[in-house]
């Protein structure tokens, strides 16, 4: 199985510190701390822009939702209320698409679009009924109603802190405006009939600027906290339901399983056609020639029969290897420990096998685990340039954990469209994952998780 090597950044669902190394990419070093960088980072400005746009957009959406809902509910006594309410819900779904696009562009939040509403018959009334029965449509309406007061609050807080912070920070640069154009000494901090306090002395200018520095440094983190609420609302109210998401995942996994099964059948057919079948055809021809020469040249016939005997042995070995690649008998009879030890014995480097299981998983999971380790050890033999490797298998709660480690050259990359990518898809089809930790120069640590099914 050809593959390329390089780092992978996916993370496992569960981590056991005894089994996993850090495997994390080294953090990027900055000269300034994060608190000082935050006011100038692109993320802060995008999130601030998101909060500024939220107020006008939410105002329009709130007014529309209130108007259509009130009109539709008020006219339910007549037939017109039902299509009006359905049209309002459909428009809220359209606004939801705009909000998802805005969150994707400014908050870097990728939320899948819910499935479109389709009626059973394709008619207008069928569509109206489907819209009214769709929970996603009502959640979009709820978003339109709830997001408006939050947008007002977030807009006011973020704009106030942002403007006051930068204004106070730069106050020493523009305080001259007050005596020149306003006729006062500076910003009036306090005043009554007999006494006024202006910020005009050097000390007061410095203190005002210091307060501005504090607000400028703190405001980005407040903005991030405000946008985190927006993220929760977008994900919770504008995304597909968990059931719909799960159905989509299962449909995708079913397609992967079908494609994998078809690929396995093609591989078996190709191996039979190009391997054992071709040898058996040649064997039949050699035996036919030997039969013709049996009376005329017994010695030549004996040599041909002896060669045919060797071809039979090779064909039998190929059939055994093919059967072992489909589902070895040792796996069915003795389980993963014996089956993986058999694989390790055929690897080109010494491999230690440690299987710590108190029970056997389901046959399907056991077969996938066997295939996974087999493919990974083939990578070690063909590409890793390793001197030793190890295979560890254990159970962690409701997960079957597999880990293959080698001391080779590293650089394994699951995103390179190689056999590792196909192995990842095969594991995804059964709710499993593959994690590759393979820095350049090695070592390589590949961890697979499978659901435990007894």
C-alpha positions, -999 to +999 in steps of 0.1 A: +000+000+000+017+032-012+016+061+012+033+093+020+046+104+053+039+137+071+023+151+103-014+148+111-032+172+134-064+153+142-070+145+178-085+113+193-118+113+211-102+100+242-066+101+253-048+079+277-016+096+289+000+062+294-004+053+258-002+087+240+027+110+236+021+147+234+019+146+196+011+183+195+026+208+171+050+232+188+033+265+196+041+295+176+064+319+196+054+355+197+075+384+210+044+401+227+021+383+251-015+375+239-030+402+260-011+429+241-016+412+207-053+408+210-064+444+202-045+442+169-054+407+158-076+401+128-099+378+149-107+407+173-116+431+145-137+404+127-156+396+159-161+433+166-174+438+131-198+408+136-212+425+167-216+458+149-235+442+121-257+421+145-278+451+156-291+463+122-295+427+109-313+415+140-335+445+141-348+438+106-351+401+114-369+407+147-394+431+131-401+407+103-405+378+126-429+397+149-449+410+120-453+378+102-459+357+133-485+382+147-502+384+113-502+347+107-514+338+142-540+366+141-554+353+109-555+317+118-592+321+122-592+323+084-575+301+059-549+329+051-532+326+084-516+292+077-498+302+044-488+335+059-472+318+089-455+293+067-441+321+045-428+338+076-410+306+087-396+301+053-382+337+053-367+331+087-349+301+072-335+324+045-323+349+072-308+319+089-287+311+058-274+347+059-265+344+096-247+311+090-227+328+061-219+358+084-208+335+112-187+315+087-169+346+074-164+366+106-165+340+134-148+312+115-178+290+126-187+265+100-223+254+105-239+230+081-271+240+063-302+221+074-320+200+048-344+219+026-381+215+033-399+193+008-435+183+008-446+147+002-465+155-030-446+185-042-477+207-041-481+241-023-502+228+006-478+199+010-449+223+013-468+245+037-475+216+060-439+205+058-427+240+068-451+242+098-441+207+110-404+214+106-386+219+140-358+236+122-381+263+109-394+271+144-359+272+157-351+298+131-381+319+143-369+315+179-334+327+169-350+358+153-368+366+185-340+359+210-311+373+191-324+409+189-322+417+226-288+400+228-276+419+198-287+452+214-268+444+246-236+431+228-236+460+204-239+486+232-212+469+254-187+463+227-190+497+210-189+516+243-158+498+256-141+499+222-147+536+216-140+547+252-108+526+253-093+540+222-105+575+229-089+575+264-057+559+251-052+586+225-065+614+246-031+631+251-030+634+213-063+652+208-070+670+241-060+703+225-093+702+206-112+713+238-094+747+244-092+755+207-127+747+195-148+742+227-134+768+250-128+745+280-096+730+293-104+694+285-128+666+292-150+676+321-148+649+348-170+667+373-189+699+375-215+718+395-224+755+400-193+764+419-167+738+409-155+719+378-129+694+372-112+690+338-087+664+326-060+688+315-028+684+336+000+661+325-008+637+353-045+636+344-036+630+308-013+601+317-040+585+340-066+589+313-043+572+288-035+544+314-073+538+318-075+537+280-047+511+278-066+489+303-099+492+284-081+485+250-065+454+264-096+440+282-121+448+254-110+421+230-116+394+256-150+408+264-158+408+227-147+371+225-170+363+254-199+381+237-194+363+204-191+330+221-228+335+230-235+342+194-217+310+184-239+290+208-271+305+194-260+299+158-250+263+165-280+256+188-308+272+167-296+275+131-278+242+126-295+209+116-309+188+144-288+160+159-310+134+144-307+149+109-269+152+113-267+116+125-288+104+095-265+123+072-234+107+088-250+072+086-258+077+049-223+088+042-209+058+062-232+035+043-217+048+011-182+042+024-190+007+035-206-001+000-176+014-018-151-005+005-170-038-001-170-033-038-133-025-038-126-056-017-145-077-042-126-062-071-093-069-053-103-105-047-114-110-083-081-094-095-060-115-072-078-147-083-077-138-120-040-127-121-027-151-095-041-185-087-064-187-118-035-180-142-013-206-125-041-232-126-046-225-164-008-229-170-009-260-148-037-275-169-017-268-201+015-283-187-004-315-175-019-318-210+015-316-226+029-341-201+000-365-209+008-363-247+045-370-240+039-397-215+044-425-240+069-409-263+092-392-238+086-404-202+115-384-188+102-351-202+068-359-190+081-366-155+099-332-155+068-315-166+047-332-139+074-322-113+072-286-125+034-288-124+036-300-088+057-269-079+031-247-096+003-264-075+022-255-043+026-219-054-011-217-063-021-232-029+001-206-011-015-178-031-049-191-022-040-193+015-026-157+014-058-145-003-080-163+022-059-149+051-064-114+037-102-118+036-106-133+071-080-156+086-091-187+103-068-180+132-087-148+139-120-167+141-106-196+162-082-179+186-089-141+185-068-110+180-038-120+200-029-150+179-040-133+146-019-102+152+011-123+163+008-141+130+009-108+111+039-096+132+058-128+124+056-119+086+067-083+091+102-074+078+112-059+112+109-074+147+074-066+161+063-069+197+026-076+202+007-068+235-030-075+235-047-067+268-084-077+264-106-094+289-131-104+263-134-107+225-151-079+206-178-085+180-165-104+149-170-073+126-149-051+149-124-078+154-120-081+116-116-043+111-090-043+139-071-071+122-072-054+088-061-021+103-030-036+120-022-056+089-022-024+067-002-005+092+025-032+095+026-033+057+034+004+058+062-003+083+076-030+061+075-010+028+080+026+037+091+033+073+127+021+071+123+010+107+144-014+128+116-024+152+079-019+158+053-026+184+015-033+184-006-026+215-043-034+218-064-026+248-099-016+258-107+018+272-143+021+284-164+015+253-136+018+228-112-007+214-078+010+211-050-001+186-016+015+185+012+007+161+046+023+167+078+022+148+112+039+150+114+047+112+118+079+093+084+093+101+065+117+080+033+097+076+005+119+063-031+108+064-042+138+043-021+129+013-048+108-004-028+076+003-037+042+019-039+059+053-067+080+040-086+049+028-080+033+062-094+065+079-125+062+058-129+025+067-127+034+104-151+063+100-177+040+086-180+023+120-176+054+141-139+049+146-110+073+141-073+072+131-047+094+147-013+097+131+016+112+151+046+111+128+071+140+129+098+141+103+126+118+114+103+096+134+092+079+154+057+071+140+028+064+163-006+055+147-035+051+170-069+037+160-101+038+180-130+015+173-163+012+191-164-018+215-192-042+207-192-074+226 
